[in-house]
């Protein structure tokens, strides 16, 4: 991630700044926030002193300190601050239900239907943080209630006030200076997150990395299939929208063989059939009998369609995004030549601008995330994936698909020929009320990245309509 889109980072080389060296000694390395603060070294010095003092030297209960910080982050739309402190809040004992109430800036915690998950001290601390952040002046009743719940300890009351005041300063600085390029991002909504390593039967020493975000044991599941060159990072910008109230779906993300956190398989060349069976294997491993939708992007869409035709009645809906019905002529050969000549960086330099052409609203920070994701792809697994996806033809799969289906295309990156081809296939379907085509205007090949809200609007509308 960049230091900021507002200013360049200031990173004094080791040995040239005592203040920067002291920060390195404490952190291990300089981060984006340091790169901004070190424009004024004495401010960076004081900032770190006050941060250490308020986080590590106080007497407030850890959960009280963290819930106040997180409420400030929610109220000030400071995604960076929330992301840095959610895991600290969990470590301090805050539950997903409590974090969800704290995150919801639209309602006062004491008025939430789940207010009873907090004790009296927690509620009074949240009320204090709310008033100090939004109205600045804290009412006598609110201050008195917090003081009483702190056993009339005035030192603790001052510490609580300092936590809120300091982290209001922090959040405003983070957002105004666009630290780590995150000022436009939405703070995550909490969910119960679990990670799994699902064994691959044809290669038992290898596994698929799976990540679930659960909002309710009764919520329907959405399964997301990545494309070649991508990993679960692809969906990170979409997650806050799906997990925001009304929180209708559980989410299952996974990395294809050899991608992201999944290990490679011993199979020389992956096939669409193998990749399709991987979804069924994951669902069986997690004891998920059926899902609301399988959502695939690019060649992940091939796998999603294949799943619908091989495993009938498991998924109610299929979403295919940016997937040509047939391979683009000579594209595989071109990629193989590039990777042999220039490595994965060469592939990234070609494919990222192709994914997000002129007119895309892709921000610089997100572009850098996409570039790093592609560059980090392992060469051998990339070649295996490319070979697996040559010579396919999805026209028959669309025709054979009895599951409710939507075909999505990015208006900027998916060629007119591809869109016309998709339109022709849709028009040929006997039951056109179950097969849809929609182009997301002003979006690139991966609209969940550069047109996230528009993509979610289309997806939400499609998924929210019951078949028949």
N, C-alpha and C positions, 0 to 999 in steps of 0.2 A: 504494500500500500504506500502511496506517496505521503510525505510529511504533511502536506497541505496543498490545496489549490490556490491559497491566498498568498503564501510566502514560501520561499525556498527554505529548506532545512539548514540548520547551522550545527555541524558535527565536528568540533575541533579534534584533530588527530590525537591519539594517546600521547601523553607527555607534554602537551601544549597548553592545557587548561586544568588547573587543580580542581576546579568545580566540576568539569566534565568527567575527569578521572574519578572523582569521588562518587558521582552518579553511576559510572560504569562499575565501580567496585560494589555498590549496593545492588544494582539491577543485573549486572552481567554484561549488558550492552545498552547503548543509547537507543531509545525508541522515538517514535514520531513526536510525542509530546515534548520530550527533551529537545528535539531538533528545533521546535518553535521557541521554547523558553530560553534556550542558550543564545538567542539573539541578544538577550540581556542577562549575562551570567549571574549577576547578583540576584536577579529575580528567580532564576532557576535554582540558585542556592537556597533562598528563602522559601520557595515553593516546596522543595523537597523536605526542608526542615519541618515546616508546618504540616505537611502530609504525613510524615513519619510520626510526628507528635500526636496528631488526631487519630490516626489509625492504630498505632501500636503502644502509645504511652498513656492512654486514658483509662478510666474506670467504668465507663458505660458497658452494659452487656453488649456482646458482639452483635447479637441479633437486633438490638435497638439501634446501634450505630448504622448497621447495614440497611435496615428497612427505611431509615430516614434518608440515607444517601440515595437509595433506589427510588424513593418517592420524589425526591428532587429531580432525578434523572427523567422520570416519567413526566413530570409536570413541565420540564424545560425541553422536552424532545431531544435529549442528549443520548443518542444511541450508543456512542462510544462509552459513556459513563455507565450506562446500564450493562453493557456487555462485560465491562471490567469488574462489575460488582455483583452480578447475579450469582456467579459461582461462590463468591465470598459469603453472600447471604445464605445460600444453601449450606455451606460449610458451617455457618453459625446456627443452623437449625431451622431456617425458614423453609416452609413447604411450598410445593407448586401452587396450591390453592391460595396460600398467603401471598405469594409473589404475583399471582394473577390479579388479586385485589389491589396490590400496590401499583402494578403496572397500569391499571385502568384509570387514567386521569379524568375520565368523564364522570366519575362518581366519587363522593367522599367515602373513604373506607368505613367509617362508622355507619354509613347508610347502605352499605353493600349487603346483599342477601347472605353473604358469607362472613359478615362482621364477627360472628361468634368464633371464628378460628383464631382470633387474636385475644391475648389477655389485656387487662386494663392498661398496663404500662405501654404495651405496643400500640393500642388505639390512641392513647393520649400523645405518644411520640409522633404518630402519623398526623394527628390533628395539628400539632405544633409545626411540623414540617410543611404541612399544607398552607397554613396561614402565613408563616414566615416567608414562603416562596411566592405565594400568589398575591397577598395583600400587604406584605412587608411587616406591618404592625400586627403583633400577636395579641389577641384579646386576653384580658385578665383571667377570664374563666379557663381558657385553654392553658395558659402558663401555670395557673394555680393547680389545675388537674395534673399536669405533667410533674410538677414539683411534688405533689402529694404522692403520686405513684412512684417517685424516686425517693420515698421515705423522707421528704423535706430536706434532702441533701442539696444545698444551693450550689456546691461545686459541680455536682452532676448535672444540674439544670444549666449551668453555664457551659459545660462541655457539650450538652445536647444542642444548645443554641449555636455553639461554634461549629459543630458538625454540619448543621443545616446551612449556616452562613458560608462556610468555607466551600462546601460542595455546590452551592449556588454560584460562587465565584468560579469553581472548576468547570461546571457545565457551561456557563456562559462563555468562558474562554475557549473550551473545546469546540463549541458550535461556531462562535464568531471567527475563530482562526482555522476552522475546517480541519482539525487535527485528524490525521490518517485519512483525510478525504471523506469523512463520514457525516458531514453536517446535513446531507440530504437523505440519509438512511433512516429507516424506521426502526425504533428499538424493538428487539425481539419480544414476543409474547411467550411466557413460560409454558412449558409442557414437560411431561415426564419423559426424559430422553434415555434410551438404552442402546448400547452398542453390542453387536454380535459378530462372531466369526462362524459362518455356516460352512461346514466341510463340503468339498466338491467330490462326489463319489468316484468319478473317473480319475481323480488325482487326490487321494485322501490327505496327503501332506499339505495341500493347499486349501484355501478358503475364500469365501466371499464376505466382504465387509458389508454389514447391514446396520442401519441406524433407524430407530423408530422414535416418533414424537407422538405420545399418547395424550389425548385430552380427556378421554373417557373410555371405560371398558366397553361401553355400548355404541360408541361412535363408529360409523363405517370407515373403511380404510381406502386411502389413495396410495397406489404404488407408482413410483416415478422411475422411468428407465432412462439412463444417460445415453449419450452417443459416444462414439469413438472420440478420443482426445479430451473428454470431459470426465468429471467425477461428481460427487454429491455437492461440491461447491456450486455447481450450476444452479441449484434450486435455492441457495441461501437467501437470495433477495426476495424470493416468492414466499418463503416460510412465514414471515411476519404477517402477511395478508391472510394466509390460510388459517393461521393460529389465532388471529384476532377474533373477538366476539362476532358472531355467535359460536365460534369454535365447533364447527359441524363435523370435522373429519380428523381421524388419526392419519398419520403420515408414515410411509415406509420408503426410505431411500436406500439405495445400494450401489456399490461400485461394480461394474462389470469386471470379468476376469482380467487381471493384469492392470487394472486401472485404479487410481487413487490408493485406498488402503487395502484393496483386495490383492491377494497374492496371485502370481501367474499360475496357470495350470500347465501340466506336462504335455497337454495336447498340442501338437505342432501348429494346427490351425483351428481356431474356434469356428463353429458353424452357427447359423441362425437357430438350428434345432437345439444345439447345446445351450445357447444363450436363452432360449425360450424355456427350456427345462429348468434353468437356474431359478426363474421366477417361481415356478411351481415348487421347487425344492425349498426355497426360502419360506414360502407360505406354509408348507408342511412343517418345517422346522419350528416356526413360530406359532403353530396351531391356529392359523387363520384360515377358516374354511372357504370364505369368499370375500370379495372386495367390491367396493363401489365403482372403482375405475382403475385402469392401468393407463398411465400417461407416458408416452414415449416421444422423444425429440430426435429428429434426424434418423440415424440408423437405430436409435432406441425405439423409434416408431415402427420399424420393421419387426422388432422383437415383440412389441405390444400387439401388433396385428397377428403375428404368428401365434402368440399366446391365445388370442381370442378364438382362432380356428382350431388349435390343438386341444385347448382345455375349455370346453364349452361350459357355460353356466357358472363359471367361477367369478367372472367380472361382469357387472351390469353395464358398464360403459367402457369404451376405448377412445382415447384421445391420441391422435397422431399429428405431430407438429413438424413442419419443415422437412417432410420425408418425400422425396421423389418416388414415383411408382416404379421407376427403373433407374439403374445407376447412370450418373452423368458420364458421358463418353470421355474416356481417357483420364478421368479424374484420379482413379486409383494409381495408374502408372505414373502420373504426374507427382503425386504425393510420395511414392516410393523413390522416385528420382531425387526429390528435394531432400528427403531424410537421409539418403545415402550421401548426398553432396554437402548438406549444411546442418544435418542433425535436426533435433526437435525444435531448436530455436528458429531454424529456417522455415519449418512447417508453421510455427506460430506466427512468424512475420508475414506469411502468405494468408493463412486461414482466418486470423482474427479480423483483418480489414475486409475480408470477403464475407464473414459472418455479419459484420456491422458496417455497411457501406455508407457513403455520403448521405446525409439526411437522418442517420440514426441519432437518437438522443442519448447514446451510451456516454456515461460520464468517464472522465479520465481514471478515477479510482477503479471503476468496474472494468475498464479496458485492461488495466494492469493486472487485475485478478485473473481475467481470461487469458492474458498472455502468459502469466506464470503457470496457470493450470495446464496449458498446452505444452509449454516448455518442460514441465515436470513429467510428462508422459514417458513411460519406458519404451524405448525404440522397438524392441523385439515384440512386445505386446501390441504396439501400434501396427506393426506389419502384419501380425496375425489377424488383427481385427479387420484391416483393409482387405486381406485375402478372403475373409469369411463373407464379405458383403459385396462380392462381385457376381454379376450374372443373375441377380434376383429380379423378379417381376411381381409387383404387389397387386396388379390388376385383378388377378384371380382371388387373392386373399381378401380384397375389399368385397368382391362379389360373393365370396363364401362366408363373409362375416355376418352372422345373425345377431351379433351384439350391437347395441346402439353405438354409433360411431360418429366422431367429428374429425374432419381433416382441416388442420390449420396451416396457414402460410403467412410468412412475414412479407409485407408489401414491398420492402426495399431490397431484400436479398434473394427471395425465392423467385426464380425467373417466371416471366409470363407464360412460357411454354409449360412449366411445371404446373402453374395454377390452372391453365386451360386443360391440361391432361387430367388433373384432379376433377375439374368441373365435368368433363366428359364422362368419367367413371361414375360420378355421383348421379348424373342424369340417367345413366343406364340402369340404375338400381330399380328393381320392381317396387321396393318399399322405401320410397324417398323420404318418408317421414322419420326414418330411423338412421339415415346417413346425411350428414351435414358438411358443408364446406364454408369456411370463413377466412377471409384475409384480414390480418391485423395491419392496418395502415401505419405508415411511418415506423415500422418495426423491422429489425433485421432478421437474420436466420434463427436467432435465439431470443424470441420476444419476452421470455421470462426474465431476461437480463436487461434488455434496453427499453422495453415497454411493459414493465412489470404490472402496473395497475391495469392497463388495457388487456393484457394476457389474462390476469386473474378475473377481470369482469366477464370475459368470454367464457372462461373455464367454469366460473361459479354459476353463470346462467345455464350453461349446458348441463352441469352436474346436478343442479337443483331441480331439474324437470324430470319427473318420473316417467319411465317408458310407458308407452301405450296410453 
